Amino acid sequence: MTKICSENELLKRRYAFFLEAVNGKQSTTADAALKAIERFEIATSGRTFRKFHIEQVRAFRAHLAKAVGPSGHPLSAATIAATLKRLRDFFLWLSREPGFRSKINPNDVQHFTPTDQDRRIAHAVREKHVASLEDIRLVLSLMPARSEIELRDRALIAFTILTGARDGAIASFRLKHLNLGLGSLFHDAREVRTKSRKTFTAFFFPVGPEPIEIVSRYIVTLRTLGFGPDDPLFPSTAMGKGPDRTFVAAGLSRMPWSSAEPIRKVFRAAFARAGLPYANPHSFRNTLARLGERICHTPEEWKAWSQNLGHESEATTFVGYGHVTAERQNHLIKALGKGIDAGVPPDQLRALEALISSLRSSRNSA
């Protein structure tokens, strides 16, 4: 068992506060940093950070190369690169703190930097499963909708494809943030856990009438139960005692979820019921980005679509979420080779050319 160093614990708390209060990072970012630091402490047997030196870095990198994750497999290149980066950031911060400036050499800390080869492997774009709208409609059609909890769970998936909201934000929305009449959702950073604490209004994406009907029915149920504007939009499950004195689900509570993990559990169960590969809540944003690529015909339409996802730049949506699938790539390349129409309308080609021109102009002026 790794011994606990009280000074290390205090420094980790200070660093977490620095990340959230000073750098404006979300709690999940701070948690990931603390996990990386804990991994380093385990490898160094809980040695005080005051005794940091370059040999610890070298030994830790060798340790990561041999380590295995919870699945029993070696750590992925992405996990190793992220762990090293978080440790580099932590020790660079610590090297500037009073009492440590003479203890920690920033040049030694730079040895945490992943190699270029490791970074390329970690950041390589790989084909990943993204649910289609047809998949999501099938999932929704197979979900039961009898009890309050079942209505909530079904509405949760419908709401996610309808709004493209991140799961962390979904767990913190209140009823007042949703306007069914306008078809809008207000991401109020004062109350909602939005990414980078952005405040913006999003409007329902054109994904068909079913998601709107499902969410509307759910909202009527909440209001029938006496939920008001300040109550959570997706409340946690209330627990009660069953006949055999065990805890059982007993409807909806008035408390929000404390994290997004229960949301992911709902998604896992729903996709398993439909016999489909698991699509996490965040991947629905990829689904929407691909839909936007098909139906947006002008730069202005693409800008509005990107803005609706909470992106300040349409390039973020285009580069970060817009990915041509292997199947579509195969079709386009073969069509080009045969010299036939690849099925891309002329107005979409013009819109793409205008977008590329805009991106080049932005890069040149930066």
N, C-alpha and C positions, 0 to 999 in steps of 0.2 A: 504494500500500500504506500502511495506517495505521501511523504510528509507535507504538512501544510505550513507554508511560510507566511506569517501574519503580515509582514511588510509587502510581500508580493500581492496578497489579497487586497490590501489597501490601494496599491498602485493600479491594480486591475479595475477597481471601482472608480478611481479617478479617471482612468482612460475611457471607460464606458461613458462616464459623464461628459468627458471632453468630446467624444464622438457624437453624442446625441444633442448636448446643449450648445456646444461651440461650433461643431462642424455640421450640425443639422442632419445627421444621419438617423435612419430609422432604428428602432430597437433591434430589429432582425440583423442589421449590419453589426451592431455592437455585440450581439450574441455570437455571431460568426467569428468576430475577432477574439472574443473571450475563449471560444472553443479552440481556436488555433493556439492561443497562448497556453491553455491548459495542456494541449498535446505536447507543447515544448517543455512544460514543467514536468510532465510525466517522464519524458525522455531524459531529462537532466536530474531526475530524482528530487524534484522540488527545491533545487538550489536557488538561493536568493538572486534576484536580477542584478544585484550589485557586483556579483562575481562573473558577469557575462564576459565571454571572450570568444575569439574567432574559432577556436577549436570546437566549441559547443555547436556553432553553426554547421561546421563540416560534419560533425558526428550526427547532428539532427537530420541533415540532408540524406545521409546514408541510412538513417533510421527510417525515414519516410519511404525510401526506395524499397525497403523490405516489409513495411507495415501492411496490414490487411484491414479492410473495412468491416462493418457489421455483417456484410453478406459473405464474408470469408474470402473475398477476392482481393488482390492487391489494389491499393489506392489508385484512382484514376489520375491521369496527368493533370486534369483540370483541378482536382482536389489538392494535389501537391502544389501546383502553381499558386492557387488561391491561398493555401496555408502559408507558404513562404512570403507572399506579398503582404499578408496581414501581419505577420511577425516583423517584417521589415518596417512597416508603418509604425507598429507599436514601439520597437526599440529606437527608431529615429525620434519619435515623440519623447521617449524616456531620456534620450541623450541630451535633450534640451531642457529637461527639468532640473530645478535646483538640487544639488547634491549628487547628480549623476553625470554632469558635464565632464568631469574628470575621470569618471568610472567607465563610460561607454564611448568607444571610438566610432563615430559615424561611418568611417570607412570599413570597419569590421562588419557593421550592420548591413552594408551593401552586399555582403556575400549571401544574404538571403534571396537576392534577386534571382528569379528563375532564368535559366539559359534561354537563348533565342529559340533553340530547338524545342525545349519544353513548352514555351509559350505557343509556338506554332501548333504543336500537337494538342495542347489544351484548348486552343481557340478555333481549331478546325471545325468547319461547318459540316455537320453530319445530318443525313436525312432523319427526321423524327416524325412520329405519328402526330398528325393534326386532324381532329375530327371534322368531317364535312358537315354542312347544314343538314344533309339527309341523315347522317348518323345521329345528330343531336335531336332531330325530330323523332327518330325511332326511339331513342332513349326516353324522351318525354312521353311518348305514347305508351310505353310499357311501365311507367312508374305509377304506383297506386296513388290515389288521391281521395282517401276516405277520412282519415283522422287529421287533426290539426298539424301533427308532425309531418305526415305524408304530404299535405298541401304545402307546407313550408319547404320541404326538400325538393319537391317538383318545381315550385316557384323559384327556388334558388338557382337551378340550372337554366330555367327560362330567362331569369333576370340577368344572368351572366352573359348569355349570348345576345340579349336585347341591348345591354348597355356597354359591354366590354370592360366592366369594372374589374379591378384587381381584387383578389380574395381578401387581402388585408383591409381594403376599404369596405368591401361588402360586409365584413364582420362588424363594422362600426357605423354604418348608415343608420339613420333614424327615419321614421315614417315621413317626417316633414321634408326630407331631402328629395322625395320622389313626388313628381307631379304627373299623375296619369292623364289629366286633361291636356297638358301641353306635350306630354310624351318626353319629359325631361328628368334629369337627375343632377342635383346640385352637389358637387364635390366641395364641401366646405372644410377647408383644412383646419379650421378652429375646432371641429368636432369629428372629422373623418380622417382616418389614417391614410391619407393620400401619399403617393410617392413624391418625395422631395417637398412635401407640404404645399403642393400646388392647389389652388382654388380655381375651379372652372365648372362650366355647365355642359353636360353632354345630353344629346338627344337620342331617342331610341333608333337603333340601326334598322334598316329595312330587311328584316329576316322573316317576314311572314306574320300572319295574324295569331298563330297559336301561342307564341311566347307572351304576347300582350294579354290574351284571354286568360292564360294561366296565372300571370302575375295579378291581373285585375281581380280574379276570383279570390286569390289569396289575401289581397288587401281588404276585400269585403269581409272575409273571415276575421282578420285582425280587428277591424273596427267593431264587428259584432261582439268580439270578446272584450271590448272596452279599451283597446289600445289607442293611445293618443299620439299627437305629433312628436313628442319627445321620447316615445318608446322606441326600442330597437326595431329596425325593419325586418331583421332576421334574428329573433330571440333564441336563446339557448333552450335546451330541453329541460323542463321541470321534472324533478325526480320525486317519487313517492314510494311508499312501502306496499309491496304486493301481499297476497294472501299468506305466503310463506315467510313474510318479514324480510324479503330481499328487496333491494332497490329496483324500481321499474320506472320506465318513462311514463310521465303523467301529464302530458300536454306541453304547452309552451309557457316559459317563465317570462318575467319582465326584464330579464338581464340579458345583455348582449354576449356573444361569444368573446372570450378573452384572446383568442388567436384564430388563425385561419384553418387549423388542422381539422376541426369538425366539418368544415366546408369540404375539404378534400376527401374526407371519409364518405360524405354523401355522394360525391362524384364517382369515387371508386365503386361503391355499391351499385349506383345507377348504371354505369357502363358494363359492369360485370353481369347485371341482370339482362342487359341487351346482348350479351355475348360479344362485346366489342372491346378492343384494347383501351386501357385507361387513358383518358384525356384529362389532364389537370385543369383547374379553372383558368390559369394563365394562358394555356394553349388556345383558349377560345379567342384571345386577341389575335393569334395567328390566323384562325379561321376567318375572322372579320377582315384582317388585312388582305387575305387572298380574295375575299369577296369584293373588297374595294378595288383591287387591281382589275377585276373583271368588269365592274359596272361604272367606275368613274371614267368619264370621257374627257374632262378638261382639267387643267392644273388647279382651277378654283375648286372643283368638286373633290379632287384628291386632297387639297389643303383642308377643306371642311371635314373630310373623312378622318384625316390624321389628327386634326384638332379635337375631334369627337373622342379620340382615344387618349386624349390628354397630352399629346405630343406638341411641343412648341415648334418643331420643324417637321415638315413633311418628309424630309430625308430620313428622320428617325424611323418612321413607319416603313419607308421604302427599303432601307438598308437593314433595320433591325428585325422587321417582321415579314417583309416581302421576300419570299423565297420560292423560286421556281422548283416544283417537285420534279423528281427524276422522270416520272411518266410524261409530264408536260414538256420537260427539256428534250426528251427523246422525240416527241411529236414535232416540236419546233425545228430541231436539227434535221430530221428526215425530210420535213416539208421544205426547208431551205435547200437541201441537197437535190430535191426533185424539181426545184424551181416553181413550186406551186404555192398557192395562198395558204398561209399557216393559220388562217382563221382569225387574224387580228384585224379588226375594222380600221379603216384609214384614220378616223377621228381619234382612236386610241393611240395609233402610231404617232400622230401629231402631238397628242398630249404627252406621250413619253418623251418625244424629242424636246418639247418645251421644258419638261421637268429636268432632263439631263442638262440642258442649257442653263437652267436656273441653279442647279447644283454646282456646275462648273464656275458660274459667276460668283457664287457664294464662297467657293474655295479660293478663287483668285483674289477676292477682296479681303479674305481673312488674314 
